[in-house]
Protein backbone atom coordinates (compact mmCIF):
# COMPACT_ATOMS: atom_id res chain seq x y z
CA UNK A 1 0.00 0.00 0.00
CA UNK A 2 1.84 3.03 1.30
CA UNK A 3 5.38 4.14 0.42
CA UNK A 4 7.28 7.18 1.67
CA UNK A 5 10.59 8.79 0.76
CA UNK A 6 12.44 11.98 1.70
CA UNK A 7 15.02 13.55 -0.60
CA UNK A 8 17.24 16.58 0.02
CA UNK A 9 18.53 18.77 -2.81
CA UNK A 10 22.04 18.30 -1.43
CA UNK A 11 23.75 16.36 1.35
CA UNK A 12 26.59 18.82 2.00
CA UNK A 13 26.07 22.47 2.88
CA UNK A 14 27.42 25.29 5.05
CA UNK A 15 26.12 26.60 8.37
CA UNK A 16 23.07 28.88 7.81
CA UNK A 17 22.45 27.42 4.32
CA UNK A 18 18.93 26.40 3.41
CA UNK A 19 18.27 22.96 1.99
CA UNK A 20 15.13 21.95 0.08
CA UNK A 21 13.50 18.67 1.06
CA UNK A 22 10.74 16.73 -0.67
CA UNK A 23 8.71 14.08 1.12
CA UNK A 24 6.76 11.85 -1.27
CA UNK A 25 3.88 9.70 -0.04
CA UNK A 26 2.53 7.13 -2.48
CA UNK A 27 -0.61 5.08 -2.04
CA UNK A 28 0.00 2.12 -4.34
CA UNK A 29 -3.10 0.32 -3.09
CA UNK A 30 -6.49 -0.02 -4.73
CA UNK A 31 -8.32 1.74 -1.88
CA UNK A 32 -7.98 5.30 -0.63
CA UNK A 33 -5.82 5.68 2.47
CA UNK A 34 -7.89 7.54 5.08
CA UNK A 35 -6.52 9.77 7.83
CA UNK A 36 -2.87 9.45 6.79
CA UNK A 37 -0.25 10.66 9.25
CA UNK A 38 3.29 11.37 8.05
CA UNK A 39 5.97 11.63 10.73
CA UNK A 40 8.91 13.33 8.96
CA UNK A 41 12.20 13.11 10.84
CA UNK A 42 14.03 16.42 11.23
CA UNK A 43 17.83 16.07 11.15
CA UNK A 44 19.57 17.26 14.32
CA UNK A 45 20.88 20.81 14.05
CA UNK A 46 18.28 21.95 11.48
CA UNK A 47 15.33 24.35 11.77
CA UNK A 48 12.16 23.84 9.69
CA UNK A 49 10.62 26.75 7.76
CA UNK A 50 7.00 26.58 8.94
CA UNK A 51 5.79 28.93 6.19
CA UNK A 52 6.04 26.07 3.67
CA UNK A 53 3.57 24.03 5.72
CA UNK A 54 1.32 27.06 6.34
CA UNK A 55 1.04 27.44 2.56
CA UNK A 56 0.17 23.73 2.15
CA UNK A 57 -2.64 24.08 4.71
CA UNK A 58 -3.93 27.23 2.98
CA UNK A 59 -3.99 25.43 -0.39
CA UNK A 60 -5.74 22.37 1.08
CA UNK A 61 -2.81 20.04 0.31
CA UNK A 62 -2.65 18.95 3.98
CA UNK A 63 -5.18 19.22 6.80
CA UNK A 64 -2.78 20.38 9.51
CA UNK A 65 0.76 19.93 10.80
CA UNK A 66 2.83 20.14 13.95
CA UNK A 67 6.57 20.89 14.15
CA UNK A 68 8.71 19.68 17.05
CA UNK A 69 12.51 19.82 17.33
CA UNK A 70 12.72 16.19 16.13
CA UNK A 71 9.85 15.79 13.67
CA UNK A 72 7.17 17.29 11.49
CA UNK A 73 3.83 15.57 11.88
CA UNK A 74 1.59 16.08 8.84
CA UNK A 75 -2.07 15.04 8.59
CA UNK A 76 -3.90 14.18 5.38
CA UNK A 77 -7.64 13.53 5.27
CA UNK A 78 -7.04 11.05 2.44
CA UNK A 79 -4.50 9.91 -0.13
CA UNK A 80 -6.40 8.51 -3.12
CA UNK A 81 -5.68 5.04 -4.49
CA UNK A 82 -2.77 5.15 -6.92
CA UNK A 83 -2.02 8.78 -6.03
CA UNK A 84 1.07 10.49 -4.67
CA UNK A 85 1.31 13.49 -2.36
CA UNK A 86 4.38 15.74 -2.37
CA UNK A 87 5.48 17.86 0.56
CA UNK A 88 8.17 20.37 -0.40
CA UNK A 89 9.74 22.27 2.48
CA UNK A 90 12.96 23.99 3.55
CA UNK A 91 15.35 23.50 6.47
CA UNK A 92 18.15 25.77 7.70
CA UNK A 93 21.43 24.32 9.02
CA UNK A 94 22.18 25.84 12.44
CA UNK A 95 25.54 24.25 13.26
CA UNK A 96 28.52 22.66 11.55
CA UNK A 97 28.08 18.92 12.04
CA UNK A 98 27.70 15.49 10.49
CA UNK A 99 24.20 14.20 11.06
CA UNK A 100 21.84 11.50 9.98
CA UNK A 101 18.26 12.53 9.34
CA UNK A 102 15.72 10.79 11.49
CA UNK A 103 13.58 8.07 9.90
CA UNK A 104 10.27 9.08 8.35
CA UNK A 105 7.10 7.02 8.50
CA UNK A 106 3.65 7.26 6.95
CA UNK A 107 0.64 5.36 8.24
CA UNK A 108 -3.14 5.37 8.43
CA UNK A 109 -4.23 6.70 11.80
CA UNK A 110 -6.94 4.06 12.24
CA UNK A 111 -4.87 1.28 10.66
CA UNK A 112 -1.27 1.78 11.88
CA UNK A 113 -0.27 -1.65 10.55
CA UNK A 114 -0.51 -0.09 7.07
CA UNK A 115 2.78 1.75 7.44
CA UNK A 116 5.80 2.73 5.32
CA UNK A 117 9.29 3.80 6.41
CA UNK A 118 11.95 5.93 4.73
CA UNK A 119 15.58 5.34 5.66
CA UNK A 120 17.66 8.13 7.21
CA UNK A 121 19.99 10.23 5.02
CA UNK A 122 23.52 11.39 5.91
CA UNK A 123 24.00 15.18 5.90
CA UNK A 124 27.17 17.24 6.37
CA UNK A 125 27.16 20.88 7.47
CA UNK A 126 30.48 22.68 7.05
CA UNK A 127 31.66 25.75 8.92
CA UNK A 128 30.89 29.05 7.15
N, C-alpha and C positions, 0 to 999 in steps of 0.2 A: 503493500500500500503506500505508505509515506516514505519519502526520502528527503534529506536535508543536507545542504552543503554551505560552507562559508568560504569566500575567497576575498583576499586582500589585493589591492592593485600593486603592492610591492611588499617584500618581506624585510627590506632594510631601509631605514630612514634615519633622520637626525632628530634630536630632541626638539620639540615644539612643531615638528612637521605634522601635517594632517594626512591620514591614509583613508582611502575609500574602501569600504567593505560591502560585499553583496551576499546576502543570505538568500538561498533559493530553496523553497519548499515545493516539493512535487507530490501530488496525489496520483500515483500510478494505478490506483484501484478503480473498480467499476462503480463504486458508490461515493457520494460526496462525503468528505470528512467534516464532521460537525464539531464546533467548539474546539478548534485547533489552538494549542498553546505552543509557542516556540520559545525555548529558553536558550538565548544566544549568549555564549560565554564571552566576557570582556577580558582581553589580555591584561595582566597586571601592568600598572604604570601607564594606562591609557584612560582618557576621558572621552565619553560619548557626547556627540553633538545632538542634543534632544530636539533641536528644530527639525531635523530630518523626520523624526517620528511624529512630531506635531503635524507636519505637512501630510504624512500618510493618514493620520486620523482625519484631518480636514477633508481629504480627498476620498475618504471611505475605503481606503485600501486595507486598513486594519481597524479593529474596534477600539482598542486601547493598548497602552503599553505601560511598563514600569521599568525604571532604570535604577539599578543598585551598583555598588562599586564592582561587583563580580559578574553581573549578568544584565541582560535586557530581556524582559519577559513581554512577549507580544501575543495578543489575542486576536484570533480570526473567528468570525461567526461561522464561516464555512470555506473550505477549499474544494471546488468542484472536482468531480471525477475526471481524471486525465488532465487536470489543469496544474499550472505552476504559479506560485506567488513569489515575487521578488521584493526584497527589502534592501534598499540601497541607503547606506548611512556612512557617517564619517567619525573617525576617532583621532584624537590628538595625543601624541607621545609626550608624556610629562618628564621622563627621566631617561638617561642613557642606561640601557640594560639589554640583556638577552632574555627573552620570555617566550613562553609557549602559551598560545591562546587557550582558553578553557574550552572544554567540549561543548557542543551545541546539540540540543535535542528538540525534536518536534513530536507532539503526541496529541491524541484526542482527549480532551478533558474527561469525558465520561467513559472512555475506553483506553486507559493508559497503556494497555498491552500493545496497542497499535502505535508503535513508537519508532523513530528513526534517530540515529546518532551521526554527527559529523566529527571527524577526528580533529584534534588540536593542530595548530599551525605554528611553526617556529618564526619568531619575529626578532629583529635586531635593531636597537635604537642606539645610534652613535652620538657622541658628544657634539655640540654645535660647532 
